[in-house]
Amino acid sequence: MRPTSILRTAAASIAFAAVLVNAGPALAQSASADDDALSDIIVTAQRRAENQKDVPISVATVRGDTLAAVSGSGADVRALSGRVPSLNIESSFGRTFPRFYIRGLGNTDFDLNASQPVSLVYDDVVLENPVLKGFPIFDLDRVEVLRGPQGTLFGRNTPAGIVKFDTVRPDAVGKNHVSLSWGSFNTINATAGVGSGDASDVLSVRVSALYQHRDNWIDNIDEPGDKNLEGFNDFAGRMQIQAKPSDQLTLRTTMQVRLFEGSARVFRANAFATGSNQLIGLGGPATKFDRTKTRADGLNFQKLTNFNAAFNAEYDAGPVTLTSVTSYWYGNLQSRGDIDGGFGNQFAPTMGPGFIPFSAQSRDDVPSLDQFTQELRISSNNTGGLGYQLGAFYFSEKLNIVSYDFGSPTATAPSAIGGQRQVSEALGVFGSVNYQFEGGLKLQAGARFNHDNRTMLASRPLDTRPGFLGFGGPVAPQSAEVGDDVLTWDLSASFPMSEDVNLFARVAKGYRAPSIQGRLVFGRTLSIADSETTMSYEAGLKSSFADGKARFNLTGFYFRTKDMQLTAVGGASNFTTLINAEKVDGYGFEAEFEARPVSGLTLTAGVSYNHNEIKDPNLFVAGCGAACTVTDPVRVGSPGIYSINGNQLPQSPRWIANWTAGYAAPVGTGEVYVFTDWAYRSKVQFFLYESREFSDDSMLEGGLRIGYRTGKFDIAGFVRNITNDVSAVSGIDFNNLTAMVNEPRLFGVEVGIKF
């Protein structure tokens, strides 16, 4: 982006912000008492509790009615997609392997060791593998989304940002609850959180649980019965035991478990009309797409087990606080699906929908995933003058993956087996200092030394597939080792322009460790991606006005990622390959608004614009293996190979918007309320190359909740995806025009008790 364009954008943004802030008196005229003022938003984006307005980072939260609405009704973590500006989440594994994108930066790789530039932090613990990132969200205190590199305090693989979950603590008061909802497709969502103490108790315990169920609701018309797929049972539990032997020392042990069993993701063959991204029905272009019907002839199942044990110790020594966070996470996954997404193939008497070149059935297992982390840090307790944090972090992951290819849709004996053993270690030493001047100016600087090492051993010990398919038999064990030592850092400044308006600016360097790809069940060589680094520049304002009844935040940003890790997924080669792009440039803005204009009415809105562009004239990828229409230039002399120079990153919408409105009116001893929430994203491409088929023009999903609540009871009716929007969310491009789609409209009722 040209400097003059950046200046014009910044000037326009500041002018727009000034208009909103100056609108405060007019807004205040329609509000009466200070009781209607918005409460402060407390975040821990910098490892300490702070008012969001004072944090020099673009950070957004999902809380209150919005969090309750999107996390209920049987939803998983993907329901947070689009609920704050610049956040997108999708998955080709369904509920068990989410892929996160912030400001367009993410990874579309479906392999079970795929690295992501968005980190997920669950109760102060970084979760590396997406098999862990899908852990259910329940009994949460808050959800925070930190946008931009967070490599100083949170470490490796955070160049895009962080999604941060903090659960309710055992000593929380007024947070006990039990709720049960029932909805369409016999969807059950039951959750509870019960704690025994308060902040003064020497010993306190909190037990939380979530149970979600949905019947099969998709009819495979080639199988007996009318409902065969997409059902699930998902249980998660958490126990926290907290001890306070003294006023200075707090000890907390956490144990969590997840047991999931259900369908693997349903892939839909030839769901796109050739030459466009229009979704079509099973009968061809002239028929309407029906989300409740499919054709499939392969086995389909998915099972996942997670276990976590953690120990937190915090000692308040007066001037400083010492913190230790020790955590172990375990994962086990089995997932098999009908990858070609249809019935039969060109060699069988019948096939469909559309043309199926060949049947494809595969299974990917994680027999064991072991992650251990240890963090030690010391932080100052003063609120003015010089403050600091120092710490060290250790990460260890041992991951085993087994992939199977089957010769026929219902075969149980594999025709090919590929195995991977990946061992990763990381060490980080970090520090951050800040100084608060008397006039309010606050300067902050941080740095982190990152040491990473990763080794992989992969092979294909079995391959009985016919030689004419080109696989060439077994592959002897291959090994690779990658590593790097990188210094990441950030500088920021914040200044209170007035009591209600804070300005901030930040520059940060982020880093993603090198990666290895070894899914040899379809390929014969390992691929490696070098480290990537991101330089990010952002500035903005955070404000409150109208006597605290409204707030507005605005951030403008620019980033450049060098050697960005990309994954060429599937395509004509049917093999995922890691590549590095010379650079990717991006710029945009994020704006968030919240207001309580009259008593009982709360409005929120958020919007982001993200423009990014791959800049590498020498970077080419294979196009799709299906009859799709690639619009990128063909490399001279290489049919089927396309330049992706100038393309927007995949799964990166230019626009994301969200808005909510809630109103409550007193009735009897309680209140009647209505709450609606909406999320919109603009067009996305699914792969590195651009095509007319593998994309979706837009998606708009909304929800509505109407109920009656007192201080103790809450009963409501709700609907999710109220307009029954049908949108493709991802695709498979190696065989046919296969799509995955969003979830259907769902009605339900919920009863909750707080105590």
matplotlib code that plots the C-alpha trace (Angstrom):
import matplotlib.pyplot as plt

x = [0.0, 1.4, 2.3, -0.1, -2.9, -2.1, -2.2, -5.5, -7.0, -5.7, -7.1, -10.5, -10.6, -9.7, -12.3, -15.0, -14.0, -14.3, -17.8, -18.8, -17.2, -18.8, -22.1, -21.9, -24.1, -26.9, -26.8, -26.7, -30.0, -31.9, -30.3, -31.0, -29.2, -25.6, -27.0, -27.3, -23.6, -21.6, -19.4, -15.6, -14.3, -11.4, -9.0, -5.8, -4.3, -0.9, -0.9, -2.5, -6.0, -6.5, -9.2, -9.5, -9.3, -5.8, -4.3, -2.2, -3.3, -6.3, -8.2, -11.9, -14.0, -17.0, -19.1, -22.5, -25.5, -23.5, -21.3, -24.3, -26.2, -23.3, -21.9, -25.3, -27.6, -25.0, -22.4, -18.7, -15.8, -16.5, -19.6, -17.2, -16.3, -17.1, -18.3, -15.4, -13.8, -11.1, -11.8, -12.7, -12.9, -13.6, -12.8, -12.8, -12.9, -16.0, -16.0, -12.6, -10.0, -10.8, -8.6, -8.4, -7.7, -7.0, -6.5, -6.5, -3.5, -4.2, -3.5, -5.9, -3.9, -6.0, -3.0, -3.0, 0.4, -0.5, 1.0, -1.2, -0.2, -3.1, -2.5, -5.2, -4.6, -6.8, -6.4, -2.9, -1.8, -0.9, -2.6, -0.5, -2.3, -5.8, -6.9, -6.6, -7.9, -11.3, -11.8, -15.3, -16.0, -18.1, -18.3, -16.2, -15.5, -14.5, -13.2, -10.6, -9.2, -5.8, -5.1, -1.6, 1.7, 1.8, 5.3, 6.6, 4.4, 2.8, 5.6, 5.9, 3.3, 1.4, 2.2, -1.5, -2.9, -4.4, -7.9, -7.8, -10.3, -10.4, -12.7, -14.6, -12.4, -13.4, -13.6, -15.9, -19.1, -22.5, -21.3, -23.0, -25.4, -27.2, -28.9, -30.6, -31.7, -33.5, -33.9, -34.3, -32.8, -33.1, -30.2, -29.4, -27.1, -26.6, -24.1, -23.3, -20.8, -20.8, -18.2, -17.9, -16.2, -15.2, -12.0, -11.6, -11.8, -8.7, -10.0, -12.5, -13.6, -15.4, -16.9, -18.1, -19.5, -21.0, -23.0, -24.0, -26.0, -27.6, -29.3, -28.2, -30.0, -28.6, -30.2, -27.8, -30.3, -28.1, -28.4, -31.4, -33.2, -33.9, -31.2, -27.6, -25.0, -23.9, -25.1, -22.8, -22.3, -19.8, -19.0, -16.5, -15.8, -13.6, -12.6, -10.7, -9.3, -7.9, -6.0, -5.0, -2.7, -2.0, -3.1, -0.1, -0.1, -2.8, -2.5, -4.9, -5.1, -7.2, -8.3, -10.3, -11.6, -13.4, -15.1, -16.5, -18.1, -20.1, -19.9, -16.9, -17.5, -19.9, -18.3, -20.7, -19.5, -20.2, -22.0, -20.7, -22.1, -19.3, -18.2, -19.7, -19.8, -23.6, -24.6, -26.7, -28.8, -28.3, -30.2, -27.8, -27.8, -31.5, -32.3, -32.2, -29.4, -30.7, -28.5, -30.4, -29.6, -26.4, -25.0, -22.2, -21.0, -18.1, -17.8, -18.0, -17.1, -15.1, -13.9, -11.8, -10.5, -8.8, -7.3, -5.7, -4.0, -2.6, -1.1, -1.0, 0.9, 0.9, 2.7, 2.2, 5.4, 4.3, 6.3, 6.1, 4.1, 5.7, 3.6, 4.2, 1.9, 2.5, 0.3, -0.1, -2.5, -3.3, -5.2, -6.4, -8.4, -9.8, -11.6, -12.8, -14.9, -16.1, -13.6, -14.9, -18.3, -20.5, -21.7, -19.9, -17.5, -17.1, -16.2, -19.3, -22.8, -24.2, -22.6, -23.5, -24.1, -22.5, -19.3, -17.2, -13.8, -12.8, -13.8, -11.6, -11.8, -9.2, -8.8, -6.5, -5.7, -3.7, -2.9, -1.2, -0.6, 1.3, 1.9, 3.8, 4.3, 6.0, 6.0, 7.6, 7.3, 7.7, 5.7, 5.7, 2.5, 2.8, 0.2, 2.4, 6.1, 8.2, 6.5, 7.9, 7.4, 10.1, 9.8, 10.8, 8.7, 9.3, 7.2, 7.4, 5.1, 5.2, 2.8, 2.0, -0.1, -1.3, -3.1, -4.9, -6.1, -8.7, -9.3, -13.1, -15.7, -16.5, -13.1, -11.7, -8.2, -6.2, -4.4, -1.9, -0.6, 1.5, 2.9, 4.4, 6.3, 6.9, 8.7, 8.8, 10.6, 10.6, 12.2, 11.4, 12.9, 11.0, 10.7, 8.5, 8.9, 6.6, 6.8, 3.8, 4.5, 2.7, 0.9, -0.6, 1.8, 2.7, 5.6, 6.1, 8.8, 9.2, 11.4, 11.5, 14.2, 12.7, 14.5, 12.6, 13.5, 11.3, 12.1, 10.0, 10.2, 7.7, 7.2, 4.7, 5.3, 2.3, 1.1, -0.7, -2.4, -2.1, 1.0, -0.8, -2.2, 1.3, 2.0, 4.9, 4.7, 6.0, 8.2, 11.2, 11.5, 12.5, 13.6, 13.9, 14.9, 14.3, 14.9, 15.5, 16.5, 14.6, 14.2, 10.7, 9.8, 7.3, 7.1, 4.0, 2.7, -0.6, -1.7, -4.9, -6.0, -8.7, -10.3, -12.5, -10.2, -6.9, -4.7, -2.2, 0.4, 2.2, 4.9, 5.6, 7.6, 6.0, 7.4, 6.2, 8.5, 9.6, 7.3, 7.5, 4.9, 5.1, 1.7, 3.4, 0.3, -0.2, 3.3, 6.9, 8.9, 8.8, 8.2, 9.6, 8.6, 11.2, 10.3, 8.1, 8.4, 5.7, 6.3, 3.1, 2.3, -1.0, -2.5, -5.8, -8.1, -10.2, -13.0, -16.0, -18.5, -22.1, -21.4, -20.1, -23.1, -21.2, -17.7, -15.9, -12.6, -10.8, -7.5, -5.7, -3.0, -0.4, 1.7, 4.3, 5.0, 8.2, 8.7, 5.0, 4.3, 1.5, 0.1, -0.9, -3.7, -4.8, -5.4, -4.4, -1.4, -3.6, -0.8, -0.4, 2.9, 4.5, 5.8, 7.1, 5.9, 8.4, 6.1, 2.5, 1.4, -1.8, -3.6, -7.0, -8.9, -11.1, -13.9, -16.1, -19.0, -21.2, -24.0, -26.8, -28.9, -31.9, -32.6, -32.8, -31.4, -27.9, -26.5, -23.1, -21.5, -18.2, -16.6, -13.2, -11.6, -8.7, -6.8, -3.8, -1.8, 0.6, 3.7, 5.9, 6.2, 8.0, 5.4, 3.2, 0.8, -1.1, -4.7, -7.6, -8.0, -11.7, -13.4, -13.0, -12.2, -9.0, -8.7, -5.0, -2.4, -0.9, 2.9, 4.3, 4.9, 3.3, -0.4, -2.3, 0.3, -0.8, 0.7, -0.7, 1.1, -1.3, -4.0, -5.8, -5.0, -7.5, -10.3, -9.6, -12.7, -12.2, -15.1, -16.4, -19.2, -21.2, -24.0, -26.3, -29.3, -30.8, -33.7, -35.2, -38.3, -39.4, -42.3, -43.3, -40.2, -38.1, -37.9, -38.9, -36.0, -35.2, -31.7, -30.6, -27.0, -25.7, -22.4, -21.5, -18.4, -17.8, -16.4, -13.7, -11.6, -10.9, -7.5, -4.3, -5.3, -8.5, -11.3, -14.9, -16.1, -14.1, -15.4, -18.4, -19.7, -20.9, -22.4, -24.9, -26.0, -28.2, -29.8, -32.8, -33.6, -36.8, -37.3, -38.1, -35.6, -35.3, -32.1, -32.3, -34.3, -34.2, -36.5, -36.3, -36.9, -34.2, -33.4, -29.9, -29.2, -32.6, -32.7, -31.5, -28.5, -26.8, -23.2, -20.2, -17.4, -14.7, -14.0, -12.0, -10.4, -8.6, -11.4, -14.6, -16.3, -16.7, -18.0, -18.7, -21.5, -22.6, -25.2, -28.9, -31.5, -32.2, -35.1, -35.1, -36.0, -33.7, -34.2, -31.4, -30.9, -28.3, -27.4]
y = [0.0, 3.4, 5.8, 8.4, 5.9, 4.9, 8.6, 9.2, 6.1, 7.1, 10.6, 9.4, 6.9, 9.6, 12.0, 9.2, 8.5, 12.1, 12.3, 9.3, 10.7, 14.1, 12.4, 11.6, 14.5, 13.6, 10.0, 10.9, 12.9, 9.6, 7.9, 8.8, 7.4, 6.3, 2.9, 2.4, 3.1, 0.3, -1.7, -1.8, -4.7, -6.4, -8.4, -10.3, -9.8, -8.8, -11.6, -9.2, -7.9, -4.5, -2.3, -3.1, 0.7, 0.8, -2.0, -1.0, -4.0, -4.6, -6.9, -7.8, -9.9, -12.2, -12.1, -11.9, -12.5, -13.0, -15.7, -17.5, -17.3, -18.6, -21.2, -22.9, -24.9, -27.7, -25.4, -25.9, -23.4, -22.6, -20.6, -17.8, -17.2, -13.7, -12.7, -10.3, -8.4, -10.1, -13.6, -16.6, -20.3, -23.3, -27.0, -30.0, -32.4, -30.9, -30.4, -31.9, -29.9, -26.2, -23.8, -20.2, -17.1, -13.6, -10.7, -13.2, -15.2, -18.9, -22.3, -24.4, -27.6, -30.5, -32.7, -33.6, -32.0, -28.7, -25.6, -22.5, -18.8, -18.3, -19.7, -20.8, -20.2, -22.1, -21.0, -19.6, -22.7, -22.6, -25.4, -26.2, -29.0, -28.4, -31.7, -29.9, -26.5, -28.0, -28.6, -27.4, -23.9, -24.1, -22.4, -19.5, -16.2, -14.5, -15.0, -12.6, -12.3, -10.6, -9.4, -9.0, -10.7, -11.7, -13.3, -11.5, -12.8, -15.7, -17.0, -19.2, -19.5, -16.3, -14.0, -13.6, -13.4, -15.4, -16.7, -16.8, -18.7, -18.1, -20.4, -19.5, -20.0, -22.0, -18.9, -17.0, -15.8, -15.8, -17.9, -21.2, -22.3, -25.3, -25.1, -27.5, -26.8, -28.9, -28.1, -29.3, -32.7, -33.7, -31.4, -31.4, -28.9, -29.4, -27.4, -26.8, -25.1, -25.3, -23.8, -24.2, -21.1, -17.5, -15.5, -15.9, -19.7, -21.7, -24.5, -24.3, -26.6, -26.1, -28.8, -28.0, -30.2, -30.0, -32.6, -32.1, -34.5, -34.3, -37.1, -37.9, -35.4, -35.9, -38.6, -40.7, -41.7, -44.7, -46.2, -47.7, -45.4, -41.7, -40.2, -41.5, -38.8, -35.7, -36.9, -36.7, -37.2, -34.8, -34.7, -32.6, -32.2, -30.1, -30.1, -27.4, -27.6, -24.4, -23.9, -20.7, -21.6, -17.9, -14.6, -14.6, -18.1, -19.6, -23.2, -24.6, -28.0, -28.5, -31.8, -31.9, -34.6, -34.8, -37.8, -37.3, -39.8, -39.0, -38.6, -37.3, -34.3, -34.9, -34.1, -33.4, -34.4, -32.0, -29.6, -26.7, -26.0, -26.0, -22.5, -20.9, -21.3, -21.9, -24.9, -27.4, -30.4, -34.1, -34.1, -31.6, -27.9, -27.7, -28.9, -27.0, -27.8, -29.7, -29.7, -32.6, -35.1, -36.6, -39.6, -41.7, -45.3, -45.2, -45.8, -42.8, -42.3, -40.1, -40.6, -38.2, -38.4, -35.5, -35.3, -32.5, -32.0, -28.6, -27.1, -23.3, -21.7, -18.0, -16.2, -12.5, -11.3, -7.7, -5.8, -8.8, -11.9, -15.2, -17.6, -21.1, -22.9, -26.6, -28.4, -31.8, -32.4, -35.8, -36.5, -39.6, -39.4, -41.8, -40.3, -42.0, -40.4, -40.8, -38.4, -38.5, -37.4, -39.5, -43.0, -45.3, -44.1, -44.2, -47.9, -48.9, -49.3, -46.3, -43.2, -39.8, -37.0, -36.1, -37.6, -39.5, -40.3, -42.8, -43.7, -42.3, -43.4, -42.6, -42.6, -40.5, -41.4, -39.8, -42.8, -40.5, -36.8, -35.6, -32.0, -30.7, -27.1, -25.3, -21.5, -19.5, -15.7, -12.8, -9.6, -6.4, -5.3, -1.6, 0.4, 3.4, 4.1, 1.2, -2.2, -5.4, -9.1, -11.7, -15.4, -18.6, -21.1, -24.8, -26.7, -30.4, -32.3, -35.9, -36.7, -40.0, -40.1, -43.1, -42.5, -45.3, -45.5, -48.1, -49.8, -49.9, -47.8, -50.3, -52.1, -52.5, -53.7, -50.8, -50.9, -48.4, -47.2, -44.1, -43.2, -40.1, -39.5, -35.9, -34.5, -30.8, -28.8, -25.1, -22.8, -19.2, -16.5, -13.3, -9.9, -6.9, -3.5, -0.5, 3.0, 5.1, 8.9, 11.4, 12.9, 9.4, 8.5, 4.8, 3.3, -0.5, -2.7, -6.5, -9.1, -12.9, -15.3, -18.4, -21.6, -24.3, -27.8, -30.3, -33.8, -36.1, -39.8, -40.9, -43.9, -45.9, -49.5, -50.9, -50.2, -52.8, -50.4, -51.1, -49.7, -47.8, -45.4, -44.1, -44.6, -46.9, -49.2, -48.8, -45.9, -46.5, -44.4, -40.8, -38.3, -34.5, -32.0, -28.3, -25.6, -21.9, -19.3, -16.1, -12.9, -11.5, -8.1, -5.3, -1.6, 0.2, 3.5, 4.7, 8.2, 9.4, 12.2, 12.9, 11.0, 9.1, 8.7, 6.7, 6.7, 3.8, 2.6, -0.6, -2.2, -6.0, -8.8, -12.2, -15.6, -19.1, -22.0, -24.1, -27.0, -30.5, -32.3, -36.1, -37.5, -40.2, -42.3, -40.4, -38.9, -40.1, -37.2, -35.0, -31.2, -28.5, -24.9, -22.4, -20.0, -17.1, -13.7, -10.9, -7.2, -5.5, -1.9, -0.7, 2.4, 3.4, 4.8, 3.4, 5.6, 5.9, 8.7, 9.7, 9.5, 6.0, 4.8, 4.2, 3.2, 3.0, 1.4, 1.7, 0.2, 0.5, -1.9, -2.9, -6.0, -7.7, -11.5, -12.7, -16.4, -17.1, -20.8, -21.9, -25.3, -26.4, -28.7, -31.7, -30.5, -32.5, -34.0, -35.2, -34.4, -31.6, -29.7, -27.0, -23.9, -20.5, -17.3, -14.5, -12.1, -11.3, -7.7, -6.8, -3.8, -2.9, -1.8, -3.0, -1.0, -1.9, 0.0, -0.6, 1.6, 1.6, 4.5, 3.9, 1.9, -1.8, -1.5, -2.5, -2.4, -3.6, -3.6, -4.5, -4.4, -5.2, -4.8, -7.1, -6.7, -9.0, -10.0, -12.8, -11.2, -13.8, -13.9, -17.2, -19.1, -21.6, -24.4, -27.2, -26.5, -28.6, -32.3, -31.7, -29.9, -26.5, -23.1, -21.7, -17.9, -17.5, -17.2, -20.5, -21.0, -20.9, -24.5, -26.1, -26.8, -27.2, -25.1, -21.6, -18.4, -17.3, -14.0, -11.2, -13.5, -12.9, -15.6, -18.5, -18.3, -14.6, -12.5, -8.8, -7.8, -9.3, -7.6, -8.5, -6.7, -7.5, -5.8, -6.7, -5.2, -6.1, -4.7, -5.4, -7.7, -8.9, -10.0, -10.4, -9.1, -10.1, -9.9, -10.3, -10.6, -11.0, -11.5, -11.5, -12.3, -11.6, -12.4, -11.5, -13.6, -16.2, -18.5, -21.9, -22.6, -20.7, -20.5, -18.6, -20.4, -19.8, -22.8, -23.2, -20.0, -18.6, -15.1, -14.3, -15.8, -14.2, -16.0, -14.6, -15.7, -14.7, -15.4, -14.4, -15.2, -14.3, -14.2, -13.4, -13.3, -17.0, -18.5, -18.1, -19.7, -18.8, -19.9, -19.5, -19.9, -20.1, -19.4, -17.8, -17.1, -20.7, -19.3, -22.0, -21.3, -23.4, -23.0, -25.1, -27.7, -30.7, -30.2, -33.4, -35.5, -33.6, -30.3, -31.3, -28.8, -28.6, -26.3, -24.5, -25.9, -25.5, -23.5, -24.8, -24.0, -24.8, -23.9, -23.5, -23.5, -22.2, -21.7, -19.5, -19.8]
z = [0.0, -0.9, 2.0, 0.7, 0.7, 4.3, 5.3, 3.6, 5.2, 8.6, 8.2, 7.2, 10.1, 12.6, 11.2, 11.3, 14.9, 15.9, 14.4, 16.6, 19.7, 19.2, 18.8, 22.5, 23.8, 21.3, 22.4, 26.0, 25.7, 25.1, 28.2, 31.7, 34.7, 35.2, 36.0, 32.2, 31.6, 30.0, 32.4, 31.8, 29.8, 31.6, 29.5, 30.2, 26.8, 28.4, 31.1, 33.6, 34.2, 32.5, 31.2, 27.4, 26.7, 28.2, 26.3, 23.2, 21.2, 18.8, 21.2, 21.0, 23.3, 23.0, 26.2, 27.8, 25.6, 22.5, 24.0, 25.4, 22.1, 19.9, 22.2, 22.9, 20.7, 20.1, 18.5, 18.6, 18.4, 14.8, 16.0, 17.0, 13.4, 12.4, 15.9, 16.1, 13.2, 11.2, 12.7, 10.4, 11.5, 9.3, 9.2, 6.8, 9.8, 11.4, 15.1, 15.8, 13.8, 13.5, 11.4, 12.5, 10.4, 11.7, 9.3, 6.5, 7.9, 8.5, 7.0, 4.9, 5.4, 6.5, 7.5, 11.2, 11.9, 10.2, 11.7, 12.1, 12.5, 14.9, 18.4, 20.8, 24.5, 26.9, 30.5, 29.9, 28.0, 24.3, 22.3, 19.2, 17.3, 15.9, 17.4, 20.7, 19.5, 19.0, 22.7, 23.6, 25.0, 28.1, 31.5, 30.2, 31.9, 28.6, 25.1, 23.8, 20.3, 20.1, 16.5, 15.2, 16.3, 19.9, 19.9, 23.0, 25.8, 24.1, 21.9, 18.8, 16.0, 16.9, 13.9, 13.1, 16.6, 19.4, 20.4, 24.2, 26.5, 30.2, 32.3, 35.4, 38.5, 41.6, 43.8, 41.4, 43.1, 41.4, 38.5, 39.3, 36.6, 35.0, 31.6, 29.2, 25.7, 23.1, 19.4, 15.8, 14.9, 18.5, 19.4, 23.1, 24.8, 28.5, 30.5, 34.2, 36.3, 40.1, 42.4, 46.2, 47.4, 47.2, 47.2, 51.0, 51.1, 51.8, 49.6, 46.8, 44.0, 40.7, 38.5, 35.0, 32.3, 28.8, 26.9, 23.3, 21.1, 17.7, 15.7, 12.2, 10.0, 6.5, 4.4, 2.4, -0.4, -1.3, 2.2, 4.0, 6.3, 6.0, 8.3, 8.2, 8.8, 10.8, 14.2, 17.2, 21.0, 22.6, 26.3, 28.1, 31.8, 33.9, 37.6, 39.3, 42.8, 44.3, 47.5, 49.2, 52.1, 52.7, 51.3, 49.0, 47.6, 45.2, 43.9, 41.3, 39.7, 36.6, 35.0, 31.8, 29.5, 26.1, 24.5, 21.0, 18.7, 15.5, 11.8, 9.9, 7.8, 4.9, 1.6, -1.3, -4.8, -7.7, -5.5, -7.6, -11.1, -13.6, -14.4, -11.3, -7.5, -7.5, -5.3, -7.2, -6.2, -6.6, -9.8, -11.6, -12.3, -12.8, -9.3, -6.0, -3.5, -0.5, 2.6, 4.1, 1.3, -0.1, -1.9, -0.4, -0.5, 2.0, 5.7, 7.9, 11.5, 13.8, 17.4, 19.5, 23.1, 24.9, 28.3, 30.2, 33.5, 34.6, 37.7, 38.3, 41.2, 41.9, 44.7, 45.5, 47.0, 47.3, 44.6, 42.3, 41.5, 40.6, 38.4, 37.3, 34.7, 34.1, 31.6, 29.8, 27.0, 25.3, 22.1, 20.2, 17.0, 14.4, 11.3, 8.2, 5.4, 1.9, 0.3, -3.2, -1.8, -4.0, -5.0, -7.4, -10.1, -13.9, -13.7, -11.8, -13.3, -11.5, -10.0, -8.8, -8.2, -11.5, -12.8, -10.2, -11.8, -9.1, -5.6, -2.8, 0.8, 3.4, 7.1, 9.3, 12.9, 15.7, 17.9, 20.3, 20.7, 23.8, 24.6, 27.6, 28.5, 31.4, 31.9, 34.7, 34.9, 37.3, 36.9, 38.8, 40.7, 40.4, 38.3, 37.7, 36.9, 35.7, 35.2, 33.9, 33.1, 32.7, 31.9, 30.3, 28.4, 27.4, 24.8, 23.9, 21.5, 20.4, 17.6, 15.8, 12.7, 10.6, 7.3, 5.4, 1.8, 0.9, -2.4, -2.2, -0.3, 2.4, 2.6, 6.1, 5.1, 3.7, 0.4, 1.6, 4.9, 5.6, 9.0, 10.6, 13.8, 14.6, 17.7, 18.3, 21.0, 21.7, 24.3, 24.8, 27.1, 27.2, 28.8, 28.6, 30.3, 30.4, 31.9, 32.9, 32.8, 34.9, 31.9, 31.1, 28.3, 28.5, 26.6, 26.4, 24.8, 24.8, 23.3, 23.1, 22.1, 20.3, 19.8, 17.8, 16.7, 14.8, 13.5, 11.4, 10.4, 7.8, 5.6, 3.5, 4.6, 2.7, -0.8, -2.8, -5.2, -8.9, -10.5, -13.2, -10.5, -10.2, -6.5, -7.1, -4.1, -0.6, 0.5, 2.7, 5.9, 5.4, 8.0, 8.2, 10.8, 10.9, 13.5, 13.9, 16.5, 16.1, 18.2, 18.1, 19.7, 20.0, 20.8, 21.7, 23.1, 24.5, 25.3, 26.9, 24.7, 27.2, 30.1, 27.6, 24.5, 24.4, 21.3, 20.8, 18.3, 18.0, 15.9, 16.3, 14.8, 14.7, 13.7, 12.7, 13.2, 10.2, 9.2, 7.7, 5.7, 5.5, 4.4, 2.2, 1.8, -1.5, -2.1, -2.0, -0.6, 2.4, 1.9, 4.1, 4.7, 6.1, 9.0, 8.2, 9.8, 10.0, 10.6, 11.7, 12.2, 13.8, 15.3, 16.6, 19.3, 22.1, 23.4, 25.6, 25.4, 26.2, 29.9, 29.5, 27.6, 24.4, 23.3, 20.0, 19.0, 15.7, 14.5, 11.2, 10.3, 7.8, 7.7, 5.6, 6.0, 4.5, 3.4, 4.3, 4.7, 2.4, 1.6, -1.9, -0.9, -3.0, -6.6, -9.6, -7.7, -4.8, -2.4, 0.1, -0.4, 1.7, 0.0, 1.0, -0.7, -1.0, 0.8, 1.5, 2.1, 3.9, 5.3, 6.6, 9.7, 12.5, 14.2, 17.1, 18.6, 21.6, 23.0, 25.5, 24.1, 26.3, 29.4, 28.6, 25.0, 24.1, 20.6, 19.3, 15.8, 14.4, 11.0, 9.4, 6.1, 5.2, 1.9, 1.4, -1.6, -2.4, -4.0, -5.6, -9.4, -9.3, -7.2, -9.1, -8.0, -9.6, -10.4, -9.4, -10.4, -11.2, -14.0, -12.5, -14.2, -12.9, -13.7, -12.8, -15.6, -16.8, -16.5, -20.0, -21.2, -18.2, -18.7, -15.4, -13.4, -12.4, -11.1, -7.7, -7.7, -6.7, -5.2, -2.0, 0.6, 0.8, 3.4, 3.7, 3.2, 2.5, 4.8, 8.1, 10.0, 13.0, 15.0, 17.9, 19.5, 22.9, 24.7, 28.1, 29.8, 33.4, 33.9, 37.4, 39.3, 36.2, 32.6, 29.1, 26.7, 23.0, 21.6, 18.0, 16.7, 13.1, 11.4, 7.8, 5.6, 2.0, -0.8, 0.0, -2.3, -0.9, -2.4, -3.4, -7.0, -7.9, -9.7, -10.5, -8.7, -5.4, -3.8, -2.0, -2.6, 1.0, 4.1, 6.5, 9.6, 12.3, 15.5, 17.6, 21.3, 23.1, 26.8, 30.3, 33.1, 36.8, 38.8, 39.1, 36.2, 32.5, 29.9, 26.2, 22.7, 20.1, 16.4, 14.8, 11.2, 11.1, 7.3, 6.6, 4.7, 2.5, 1.9, 0.9, 3.5, 2.0, -0.8, -2.0, -5.4, -6.4, -7.8, -8.5, -7.5, -3.9, -1.3, 2.4, 3.6, 6.7, 9.2, 8.7, 10.6, 14.1, 16.4, 20.1, 23.7, 26.7, 30.5, 32.8, 36.5, 38.2, 41.9]

ax = plt.figure().add_subplot(projection="3d")
ax.plot(x, y, z, "-o")
ax.set_aspect("equal")
plt.show()
